[in-house]
Amino acid sequence: MNTPSVQHHGAVDAHPSRTRALSPAERWYWIIDQLSTLTVCARVRIEGEVSTAALAAALRALQGGQPLLRLAIAEEPGGARFVPTDNPIPVREVVLTEAEPSRWEREVDEHEFAESVDWRTGPLARAVHIRAPGNVHDLVLSLPHCVADGTTALALLRRWVRLAAGPGSADRDTSTPDVQGGPVPAAVEDLFPDRYRSMSDPVPERAAGEDVVVGRVVPDRFVPFHERRTRLLHRSIDGDALARLTAACKREGVTLHGVLAAAMAAAVARDARAQPGAHFAVGSPVAFRDEMARPVGEDEVGCFVSAVHSVVAYAPDDLWRMARFVNDDISARRARGEQFPVFSLLAAQGPAGVADSGPLVRYIEEHGSFNFFVSNVGRFDFPDTLGGWRLSGAQFVGGISVVGYLASSVTTSHNTLNWNFTHIDDAVPHARATRLADDCIRTVLAAAG
């Protein structure tokens, strides 16, 4: 857990291109990260000879090419600002004496989700290298959500691995990255199409069918915001099971995301012992990189996601009907631009810091559109081999902080669908979260036949 802080750390750089104020969305994510860690992690396994020196040099090269990885955040009287830092991305090395394939899960669960990336000193990233016998290595790259979404984390991890595998990588200059090398990139909001940069009505109208009692995850107990801890439960679907699920989605005319979100809503409904027809709101963070005023590729660092929600009727005997509704509803909401109003809301009413964040945090707790969600980056292109290395298990997982009680992060790569469930400890205890996660897996596998 994190202790909220409003202390001043660091000094603002006088050069205007090397510092700027956090945007309203960046500031919001930075604030709630101080209440309860909001970190995005990406992980991959490497089998082969890996040089520690090559990894370190590649990480410096990665940092040198990404301005947002050469920043810290300074809390000034006028507000929080990005400022340059020459600190390298820290690497925590974990050396195992025997094989422990799931150790990366423990490192994310017990360390990366327990302690925020140090924004005061920067940089806004850190890494873990887990070394196991037999030349097996797990790499984890962690970033705060204020500068990264799941796609960003995976793309940076992929770039790090490619740099490390390149010829002469171990001989690269590992001196401090050049913080003079470029301005702070523009905020995500500055890349919005003109019609979404300023919205007179930042709260969208209710969609048809929302004037019903909407179910949410009911916590076992209320956990104070600053005491909340995201915990991780890793699950995956691969081989014939994934092939059957993919074929079933194609047959039924729904996306994989639609069926995963429907399965999660169904699991929450069963957990609540709800009757058929009861409505539950499931959130879907959607990427909008392809909706910006200019093209934004997956290698561009930033948080290019916003959540919409679907109020779906529980149909215990027809998961595909639920999935089709989720698909159609997300498409309709995206067409109406419902992924953008939250940014205008944060600009108009967002807090300046932790000290005045209470009203909005409490409002989200009591009246937010949803408190469980599925974040799915879809199929992510990660190489299977690089030189003499064999790569597997590329995936991301994100924290929850104070915006919900149950979530899942989904990545399809290396012929595996990795479905990482997260929950707020004590509010949704481990045993209950395990039942919910296993229910989701059973439901989609049963529907796939």
Secondary structure as GFF3:
##gff-version 3
##sequence-region A 1 449
A	DSSP	three_ten_helix	16	18	.	.	.	ID=ss1
A	DSSP	beta_strand	20	21	.	.	.	ID=ss2
A	DSSP	alpha_helix	24	35	.	.	.	ID=ss3
A	DSSP	beta_strand	39	47	.	.	.	ID=ss4
A	DSSP	alpha_helix	52	64	.	.	.	ID=ss5
A	DSSP	three_ten_helix	67	70	.	.	.	ID=ss6
A	DSSP	beta_strand	71	76	.	.	.	ID=ss7
A	DSSP	beta_strand	79	84	.	.	.	ID=ss8
A	DSSP	beta_strand	91	95	.	.	.	ID=ss9
A	DSSP	alpha_helix	103	107	.	.	.	ID=ss10
A	DSSP	pi_helix	108	112	.	.	.	ID=ss11
A	DSSP	beta_strand	126	132	.	.	.	ID=ss12
A	DSSP	beta_strand	136	144	.	.	.	ID=ss13
A	DSSP	alpha_helix	150	165	.	.	.	ID=ss14
A	DSSP	three_ten_helix	169	171	.	.	.	ID=ss15
A	DSSP	three_ten_helix	188	191	.	.	.	ID=ss16
A	DSSP	alpha_helix	194	197	.	.	.	ID=ss17
A	DSSP	beta_strand	214	215	.	.	.	ID=ss18
A	DSSP	three_ten_helix	225	227	.	.	.	ID=ss19
A	DSSP	beta_strand	230	238	.	.	.	ID=ss20
A	DSSP	alpha_helix	239	252	.	.	.	ID=ss21
A	DSSP	alpha_helix	256	271	.	.	.	ID=ss22
A	DSSP	beta_strand	279	287	.	.	.	ID=ss23
A	DSSP	three_ten_helix	289	291	.	.	.	ID=ss24
A	DSSP	beta_strand	305	313	.	.	.	ID=ss25
A	DSSP	alpha_helix	319	335	.	.	.	ID=ss26
A	DSSP	alpha_helix	341	349	.	.	.	ID=ss27
A	DSSP	three_ten_helix	354	356	.	.	.	ID=ss28
A	DSSP	alpha_helix	358	367	.	.	.	ID=ss29
A	DSSP	beta_strand	372	379	.	.	.	ID=ss30
A	DSSP	beta_strand	385	386	.	.	.	ID=ss31
A	DSSP	beta_strand	389	398	.	.	.	ID=ss32
A	DSSP	beta_strand	406	413	.	.	.	ID=ss33
A	DSSP	beta_strand	416	424	.	.	.	ID=ss34
A	DSSP	alpha_helix	430	448	.	.	.	ID=ss35
###
